[in-house]
């Protein structure tokens, strides 16, 4: 799952927004064209739609996954690759997408990214084997990694300053949250009425429509002519390190996968060391990620917490529709509606988080958010095959959603603390990449944990005890991280008092 509230903003990556090429006369100090209200908001609508394709694309598939698994008779662990493959491509190529948006005309980058999303959806739509679904999802992840930075950079250049920019950023973020909630409902309804393939048809149609609208309604943007070229060796090493780290986690959960997983970890470490050693090359080539940022404590802390946070969130929300459909007998449409409260709770809590952060501070808010998220997932450990939905399932969704809504903004604020203004985009990209790594690892590892329970792998259906074990593992990891944040904050307060 993608970050509903801040992924669009943090995906600006290492882009340095440049003024867009004007299409009409503009008022001084503003990048948005003068004209009727509709024309002023037209670019915002197109860019919000492009960003919403990521959040909505993840959600719309959630309710369809059990049907996909039944069609291809695949296990829950293999089924998780429909989520993991997307997140893996997104996390691995997100920084590269930012580099493209920083060097080429951004409208062109956006349209090409959307075209790749369409190609991935068509491949999954026509799949005759499950690997084709996974390949399509990987392509969609590649497209999203290119689309998100370009959309955010275009937004920042079209709405260059003033109240209009703040309003545009709010709408841009809210669009992603609303698309996630809408996707949950639409995915279930379409799967029940027409079949899971139509979910991918909807994605292809939405991405194609957005691409055509972008060509017609968005300014092309300027092209930066830089003296230094991108360090391709360092970029490849960083991407390889990210990809092999995620693959090692999935491989380690499979029978006989211990030794290959260790080999992948060693290879990932070697690639990471190569990237670290290069830093900035002697020829002055720019790198995807300045290693000096990782020396900031807040950036490091945020990256670690983000991985654990989305490991729990994405992994548990991957399993919940399987529980609702396979064990409770819900239809895809009903299960999509059943999961909707988490999206509503995230949006409501995110609206309050800004005020609370001013009075309580981001670390307190983050700790509370992590503990609430873990507590909501733990409630699902008390479910039975005939438990009323209004009991632990719905309450857990609401509590988890409130926790996410509080933790998202705090996580972003901590990641940007003590970071120079010119490096805010890259620091945000680290957080976003960490979230996607957690999204890639969580479903695979938690599905394997649930599947390891006796009898849980029968016909690809997980047992109730398997679900409980996986939820407990996810919540346990998040509790450890949450109490670690509390302990660290307590230590800082004690040192400040002693001083």
C-alpha positions as CSV (number, residue, x, y, z in Angstrom):
1,X,0.0,0.0,0.0
2,X,1.2,3.5,-0.8
3,X,1.3,6.3,1.7
4,X,-2.0,8.1,1.3
5,X,-1.0,11.3,2.9
6,X,2.6,12.0,2.1
7,X,3.8,9.7,-0.6
8,X,2.9,12.1,-3.4
9,X,4.8,15.0,-1.7
10,X,7.8,12.9,-0.7
11,X,8.1,11.4,-4.1
12,X,9.5,14.7,-5.3
13,X,12.8,12.9,-4.7
14,X,15.9,14.7,-5.8
15,X,14.1,16.9,-8.3
16,X,14.8,20.6,-8.2
17,X,11.5,22.1,-9.5
18,X,12.0,24.5,-12.4
19,X,9.5,27.0,-13.6
20,X,7.1,25.5,-16.1
21,X,6.9,27.0,-19.6
22,X,4.0,29.4,-19.5
23,X,1.0,28.7,-21.6
24,X,-0.7,32.1,-20.9
25,X,0.1,35.3,-19.1
26,X,0.7,34.8,-15.4
27,X,0.5,37.1,-12.4
28,X,3.7,38.1,-10.8
29,X,5.0,35.5,-8.3
30,X,2.7,32.8,-9.4
31,X,3.1,29.9,-11.8
32,X,-0.5,29.2,-12.4
33,X,-2.0,30.9,-15.5
34,X,-4.5,33.7,-15.3
35,X,-7.9,32.7,-16.3
36,X,-11.2,31.2,-15.2
37,X,-11.3,29.2,-12.0
38,X,-11.7,25.9,-14.0
39,X,-8.6,26.5,-16.0
40,X,-6.6,27.3,-12.9
41,X,-7.6,24.0,-11.3
42,X,-7.3,21.9,-14.5
43,X,-3.6,21.1,-14.1
44,X,-4.2,20.2,-10.5
45,X,-7.0,17.8,-11.5
46,X,-4.8,16.0,-14.0
47,X,-1.8,15.7,-11.7
48,X,-3.9,14.5,-8.8
49,X,-5.4,11.9,-11.0
50,X,-1.8,10.7,-11.9
51,X,-0.8,10.5,-8.3
52,X,-4.1,8.8,-7.3
53,X,-3.4,6.0,-9.8
54,X,-0.7,4.7,-7.5
55,X,-2.8,4.7,-4.3
56,X,-5.9,3.6,-6.1
57,X,-4.1,0.9,-8.1
58,X,-2.8,-0.8,-5.0
59,X,-6.2,-0.6,-3.2
60,X,-8.3,-1.7,-6.2
61,X,-6.3,-5.0,-6.5
62,X,-6.6,-5.8,-2.7
63,X,-10.1,-7.2,-2.9
64,X,-9.4,-9.0,-6.2
65,X,-6.3,-10.9,-5.0
66,X,-8.2,-13.9,-3.5
67,X,-10.0,-14.4,-6.9
68,X,-6.7,-14.2,-8.7
69,X,-5.2,-16.8,-6.4
70,X,-8.2,-19.1,-6.9
71,X,-8.0,-18.7,-10.7
72,X,-4.3,-19.7,-10.9
73,X,-4.4,-22.1,-7.9
74,X,-1.4,-20.3,-6.3
75,X,-0.4,-20.2,-2.6
76,X,-0.8,-17.1,-0.5
77,X,2.9,-16.6,-0.4
78,X,3.2,-16.7,-4.2
79,X,0.1,-14.5,-4.4
80,X,1.9,-11.9,-2.3
81,X,4.2,-11.2,-5.3
82,X,1.4,-9.3,-6.9
83,X,2.0,-6.8,-4.2
84,X,5.7,-7.4,-3.6
85,X,6.6,-7.1,-7.3
86,X,5.0,-3.7,-7.6
87,X,6.6,-2.3,-4.4
88,X,10.0,-3.8,-5.4
89,X,10.0,-2.0,-8.7
90,X,8.7,1.2,-7.1
91,X,11.3,1.2,-4.3
92,X,14.2,0.3,-6.6
93,X,13.5,2.8,-9.3
94,X,12.0,5.7,-7.4
95,X,15.3,7.7,-7.2
96,X,15.9,7.0,-10.9
97,X,12.4,8.4,-11.7
98,X,13.4,11.6,-9.8
99,X,16.6,11.9,-11.8
100,X,14.6,11.6,-15.0
101,X,12.1,14.3,-13.9
102,X,15.1,16.5,-13.0
103,X,16.8,16.2,-16.4
104,X,14.0,15.9,-19.0
105,X,10.8,17.7,-19.7
106,X,8.5,16.6,-17.0
107,X,5.3,16.3,-19.0
108,X,7.1,13.9,-21.3
109,X,8.4,11.9,-18.3
110,X,4.9,11.8,-16.8
111,X,3.3,10.6,-20.0
112,X,5.9,7.9,-20.6
113,X,5.4,6.7,-17.0
114,X,1.7,6.5,-17.5
115,X,2.2,4.5,-20.7
116,X,4.2,2.0,-18.8
117,X,1.4,1.7,-16.2
118,X,-1.0,1.0,-19.1
119,X,1.3,-1.7,-20.6
120,X,1.6,-3.4,-17.2
121,X,-2.2,-3.4,-16.7
122,X,-2.7,-4.9,-20.2
123,X,-0.2,-7.6,-19.6
124,X,-1.9,-8.6,-16.3
125,X,-5.3,-8.3,-18.0
126,X,-4.3,-10.9,-20.6
127,X,-2.5,-13.2,-18.2
128,X,-2.7,-16.9,-18.9
129,X,-0.4,-17.7,-16.0
130,X,0.2,-16.1,-12.6
131,X,3.7,-15.0,-13.5
132,X,2.2,-12.7,-16.2
133,X,0.2,-11.0,-13.5
134,X,3.3,-10.5,-11.4
135,X,5.2,-9.2,-14.5
136,X,2.4,-6.8,-15.2
137,X,2.5,-5.5,-11.6
138,X,6.2,-5.0,-11.8
139,X,5.7,-2.9,-15.0
140,X,3.1,-0.9,-13.2
141,X,5.6,-0.3,-10.3
142,X,8.2,0.9,-12.8
143,X,5.6,3.3,-14.3
144,X,4.6,4.6,-10.9
145,X,8.3,5.2,-10.0
146,X,8.6,7.4,-13.0
147,X,5.1,9.0,-12.8
148,X,5.1,10.2,-9.1
149,X,8.3,12.3,-9.2
150,X,7.3,14.0,-12.5
151,X,3.7,14.7,-11.2
152,X,5.0,16.2,-8.0
153,X,7.7,18.3,-9.8
154,X,5.1,19.6,-12.3
155,X,2.7,20.5,-9.4
156,X,5.5,22.5,-7.7
157,X,6.3,24.4,-10.9
158,X,2.8,25.1,-12.1
159,X,1.7,26.4,-8.6
160,X,5.0,28.1,-7.8
161,X,4.1,30.1,-4.7
162,X,1.4,31.7,-2.5
163,X,-1.8,30.3,-1.0
164,X,-2.6,28.5,-4.3
165,X,0.4,26.2,-3.8
166,X,-0.7,25.3,-0.3
167,X,-4.2,24.6,-1.5
168,X,-2.8,22.5,-4.4
169,X,-0.6,20.5,-2.2
170,X,-3.6,19.7,0.1
171,X,-5.7,18.6,-2.8
172,X,-2.9,16.6,-4.2
173,X,-2.4,14.6,-1.0
174,X,-6.2,14.3,-0.3
175,X,-6.7,12.9,-3.8
176,X,-4.4,10.0,-3.0
177,X,-6.2,9.2,0.2
178,X,-9.6,9.3,-1.5
179,X,-8.4,7.2,-4.4
180,X,-7.3,4.5,-1.9
181,X,-10.7,4.4,-0.3
182,X,-12.5,4.4,-3.6
183,X,-10.2,1.7,-4.9
184,X,-11.1,-0.6,-2.0
185,X,-14.8,-0.4,-2.9
186,X,-14.4,-0.4,-6.7
187,X,-12.1,-3.4,-6.7
188,X,-14.5,-5.6,-4.8
189,X,-17.5,-4.5,-6.8
190,X,-15.8,-5.0,-10.2
191,X,-14.5,-8.4,-9.2
192,X,-17.9,-9.6,-7.9
193,X,-19.8,-8.3,-11.0
194,X,-17.3,-8.7,-13.9
195,X,-14.3,-10.7,-12.7
196,X,-10.8,-9.7,-11.6
197,X,-9.5,-9.1,-15.1
198,X,-11.7,-6.0,-15.3
199,X,-9.8,-4.5,-12.4
200,X,-6.8,-4.3,-14.7
201,X,-9.0,-3.0,-17.5
202,X,-10.1,-0.2,-15.2
203,X,-6.4,0.7,-14.4
204,X,-5.4,0.7,-18.1
205,X,-8.4,2.9,-19.0
206,X,-7.7,5.4,-16.1
207,X,-4.0,5.6,-16.9
208,X,-4.6,6.1,-20.6
209,X,-7.2,8.8,-20.0
210,X,-4.8,10.6,-17.6
211,X,-1.9,10.5,-20.1
212,X,-4.1,12.0,-22.9
213,X,-5.3,14.7,-20.5
214,X,-1.7,15.4,-19.6
215,X,-0.7,15.9,-23.2
216,X,-3.5,18.3,-23.8
217,X,-3.8,20.3,-20.6
218,X,-0.3,20.4,-18.9
219,X,2.6,22.7,-19.7
220,X,5.6,20.8,-21.0
221,X,8.0,22.0,-18.3
222,X,11.6,23.1,-18.9
223,X,14.6,20.9,-19.5
224,X,17.6,21.3,-17.3
225,X,21.0,21.3,-19.0
226,X,23.5,20.1,-16.4
227,X,27.2,20.0,-16.7
228,X,27.5,16.7,-14.8
229,X,26.0,13.4,-15.9
230,X,24.3,10.9,-13.6
231,X,26.7,8.3,-12.1
232,X,25.2,5.2,-13.7
233,X,27.5,2.8,-11.9
234,X,26.5,4.2,-8.5
235,X,22.9,4.3,-9.5
236,X,22.9,0.7,-10.7
237,X,24.7,-0.4,-7.5
238,X,22.1,1.3,-5.3
239,X,19.1,-0.1,-7.2
240,X,20.7,-3.6,-7.1
241,X,21.2,-3.3,-3.4
242,X,17.6,-2.4,-2.8
243,X,16.2,-5.2,-5.0
244,X,18.4,-7.9,-3.6
245,X,17.6,-6.9,0.0
246,X,13.9,-7.4,-0.7
247,X,14.4,-10.6,-2.7
248,X,16.5,-12.1,0.1
249,X,13.6,-11.6,2.6
250,X,11.2,-13.5,0.4
251,X,13.7,-16.2,-0.5
252,X,14.5,-16.8,3.2
253,X,10.9,-17.8,3.9
254,X,10.8,-20.5,1.3
255,X,11.9,-24.1,1.8
256,X,15.7,-24.4,1.2
257,X,15.9,-20.7,0.7
258,X,18.4,-20.0,3.5
259,X,21.6,-20.3,1.6
260,X,20.4,-18.3,-1.5
261,X,19.0,-15.6,0.8
262,X,22.4,-15.3,2.5
263,X,24.1,-15.0,-0.9
264,X,21.7,-12.3,-1.9
265,X,22.3,-10.4,1.4
266,X,26.1,-10.6,0.7
267,X,25.6,-9.4,-2.8
268,X,23.4,-6.5,-1.6
269,X,26.0,-5.5,0.9
270,X,28.7,-5.5,-1.8
271,X,26.5,-3.3,-4.1
272,X,25.8,-1.0,-1.2
273,X,29.5,-0.7,-0.3
274,X,30.2,0.2,-4.0
275,X,27.6,2.9,-3.9
276,X,28.9,4.2,-0.6
277,X,32.5,4.3,-1.7
278,X,31.7,6.2,-4.9
279,X,30.0,9.0,-3.1
280,X,30.5,11.7,-5.7
281,X,32.7,10.5,-8.5
282,X,36.0,12.2,-9.4
283,X,34.5,13.5,-12.7
284,X,31.8,15.4,-10.8
285,X,29.0,13.1,-11.8
286,X,25.9,13.5,-9.6
287,X,24.6,10.6,-7.6
288,X,21.0,9.5,-7.0
289,X,21.4,9.7,-3.2
290,X,23.9,11.8,-1.3
291,X,25.3,9.5,1.4
292,X,25.9,12.5,3.7
293,X,22.1,12.5,4.4
294,X,22.3,9.1,6.0
295,X,24.6,10.6,8.6
296,X,21.6,12.6,10.0
297,X,20.1,10.7,12.9
298,X,16.6,11.7,12.0
299,X,16.9,10.4,8.5
300,X,18.3,7.1,9.7
301,X,15.7,6.7,12.4
302,X,12.8,7.5,10.0
303,X,14.1,5.0,7.4
304,X,14.2,2.1,9.9
305,X,10.8,2.9,11.4
306,X,9.3,3.3,8.0
307,X,10.4,-0.2,6.9
308,X,8.9,-1.8,10.1
309,X,5.7,0.4,9.8
310,X,4.8,-0.6,6.3
311,X,5.9,-4.2,6.9
312,X,3.1,-4.4,9.4
313,X,0.5,-2.2,7.6
314,X,0.8,-3.6,4.1
315,X,1.4,-7.2,5.2
316,X,-1.6,-7.3,7.5
317,X,-3.9,-5.5,5.0
318,X,-2.8,-8.1,2.4
319,X,-3.9,-10.9,4.6
320,X,-7.2,-9.4,5.8
321,X,-9.2,-9.8,2.5
322,X,-8.0,-13.4,2.4
323,X,-9.5,-13.9,5.9
324,X,-12.7,-12.1,5.0
325,X,-13.2,-14.0,1.7
326,X,-11.7,-17.4,2.4
327,X,-12.7,-18.0,6.0
328,X,-15.7,-15.6,6.5
329,X,-17.2,-16.3,3.0
330,X,-17.6,-12.7,2.0
331,X,-17.8,-11.7,-1.6
332,X,-15.0,-9.4,-3.0
333,X,-17.4,-6.5,-3.1
334,X,-18.4,-7.0,0.6
335,X,-14.8,-7.4,1.7
336,X,-13.8,-4.2,-0.1
337,X,-16.5,-2.3,1.8
338,X,-15.5,-4.0,5.0
339,X,-11.9,-2.7,4.8
340,X,-13.0,0.8,3.9
341,X,-13.1,2.1,7.5
342,X,-9.2,2.0,7.6
343,X,-9.0,4.6,4.8
344,X,-11.6,6.8,6.4
345,X,-9.9,6.6,9.8
346,X,-6.5,7.5,8.2
347,X,-8.0,10.6,6.5
348,X,-9.7,11.8,9.7
349,X,-6.6,11.3,11.9
350,X,-4.3,12.9,9.4
351,X,-6.5,16.1,9.6
352,X,-5.9,16.3,13.3
353,X,-2.2,15.4,13.3
354,X,-1.0,18.9,12.3
355,X,-2.5,20.5,15.4
356,X,-1.4,17.7,17.7
357,X,2.2,17.9,16.3
358,X,2.4,21.5,17.3
359,X,1.6,20.8,20.9
360,X,2.9,17.2,21.5
361,X,5.8,17.1,19.0
362,X,6.4,14.6,16.2
363,X,8.2,11.9,18.3
364,X,5.3,11.6,20.7
365,X,2.8,11.5,17.8
366,X,4.9,8.9,16.0
367,X,5.1,6.7,19.1
368,X,1.3,6.9,19.7
369,X,0.6,6.2,16.1
370,X,2.9,3.1,16.0
371,X,1.4,1.7,19.2
372,X,-2.2,2.2,18.0
373,X,-1.4,0.6,14.6
374,X,0.1,-2.4,16.4
375,X,-2.9,-2.6,18.8
376,X,-5.4,-2.6,16.0
377,X,-3.6,-5.5,14.2
378,X,-3.4,-7.4,17.5
379,X,-7.2,-7.2,17.8
380,X,-7.4,-9.3,14.7
381,X,-5.7,-12.1,16.6
382,X,-9.0,-12.5,18.6
383,X,-11.2,-13.1,15.5
384,X,-12.9,-16.3,14.8
385,X,-14.6,-17.7,11.7
386,X,-18.0,-16.5,12.9
387,X,-17.0,-13.4,14.8
388,X,-19.3,-10.4,14.2
389,X,-17.7,-7.9,11.8
390,X,-18.6,-5.1,14.2
391,X,-16.3,-6.7,16.8
392,X,-12.5,-7.0,16.5
393,X,-12.4,-6.7,12.7
394,X,-14.0,-3.3,12.3
395,X,-12.6,-1.9,15.6
396,X,-9.1,-3.1,14.6
397,X,-9.5,-1.3,11.2
398,X,-10.5,1.9,12.9
399,X,-7.7,1.8,15.5
400,X,-5.1,0.9,12.9
401,X,-6.3,3.7,10.6
402,X,-6.1,6.3,13.4
403,X,-2.6,5.1,14.2
404,X,-1.5,5.4,10.5
405,X,-3.0,8.9,10.2
406,X,-1.0,10.0,13.2
407,X,2.2,8.3,12.3
408,X,2.5,9.4,8.6
409,X,3.0,13.2,9.2
410,X,5.2,12.6,12.2
411,X,7.4,10.2,10.3
412,X,7.9,12.8,7.5
413,X,8.6,15.7,10.0
414,X,11.2,13.7,11.8
415,X,12.9,12.7,8.6
416,X,13.2,16.3,7.5
417,X,14.5,17.6,10.9
418,X,18.0,19.1,10.8
419,X,18.1,18.5,7.0
420,X,19.1,21.5,4.8
421,X,16.2,22.9,2.8
422,X,17.8,22.1,-0.5
423,X,18.0,18.4,0.5
424,X,14.3,18.1,1.6
425,X,13.3,16.3,-1.6
426,X,16.0,13.7,-1.3
427,X,15.4,13.1,2.4
428,X,11.7,12.6,1.7
429,X,12.7,10.1,-1.0
430,X,14.6,8.1,1.5
431,X,11.4,7.8,3.6
432,X,9.3,6.9,0.6
433,X,11.8,4.2,-0.5
434,X,11.9,2.8,3.0
435,X,8.1,2.6,3.1
436,X,8.1,0.7,-0.3
437,X,10.7,-1.7,1.0
438,X,8.5,-2.5,3.9
439,X,5.5,-2.9,1.5
440,X,7.6,-5.3,-0.6
441,X,8.8,-7.5,2.3
442,X,5.6,-7.5,4.5
443,X,3.2,-9.5,2.4
444,X,5.7,-12.1,1.4
445,X,7.1,-12.7,4.9
446,X,3.7,-12.6,6.7
447,X,2.1,-14.9,4.1
448,X,4.9,-17.4,4.6
449,X,4.5,-17.1,8.4
450,X,0.8,-17.8,8.1
451,X,1.3,-20.6,5.6
452,X,3.9,-22.3,7.9
453,X,1.1,-23.2,10.3
454,X,-0.1,-26.9,10.0
455,X,-2.8,-27.3,7.4
456,X,-2.7,-23.6,6.3
457,X,-1.5,-24.3,2.8
458,X,-4.4,-26.5,1.7
459,X,-5.6,-25.3,-1.6
460,X,-3.9,-22.0,-1.0
461,X,-6.3,-21.2,1.9
462,X,-4.7,-20.0,5.1
463,X,-6.0,-21.3,8.4
464,X,-7.4,-19.1,11.2
465,X,-4.4,-19.9,13.4
466,X,-2.1,-19.0,10.5
467,X,-3.7,-15.6,10.3
468,X,-3.4,-15.1,14.0
469,X,0.3,-15.9,14.0
470,X,1.0,-13.5,11.1
471,X,-0.9,-10.7,12.8
472,X,0.9,-11.3,16.0
473,X,4.3,-11.2,14.3
474,X,3.5,-8.0,12.5
475,X,2.1,-6.2,15.6
476,X,5.0,-7.5,17.7
477,X,7.6,-6.0,15.4
478,X,5.8,-2.7,15.5
479,X,5.4,-2.7,19.3
480,X,9.2,-3.2,19.6
481,X,9.8,-0.2,17.3
482,X,7.2,1.9,19.0
483,X,8.6,1.3,22.5
484,X,12.0,2.0,21.1
485,X,10.8,5.4,19.9
486,X,9.4,6.1,23.4
487,X,12.6,5.0,25.1
488,X,14.7,7.2,22.8
489,X,12.5,10.2,23.4
490,X,12.7,9.6,27.2
491,X,16.5,9.5,27.0
492,X,16.5,12.8,25.1
493,X,14.3,14.4,27.7
494,X,16.4,13.1,30.5
495,X,19.6,14.5,28.9
496,X,17.9,17.8,28.4
497,X,16.8,17.9,32.0
498,X,20.3,17.0,33.2
499,X,21.8,19.8,31.1
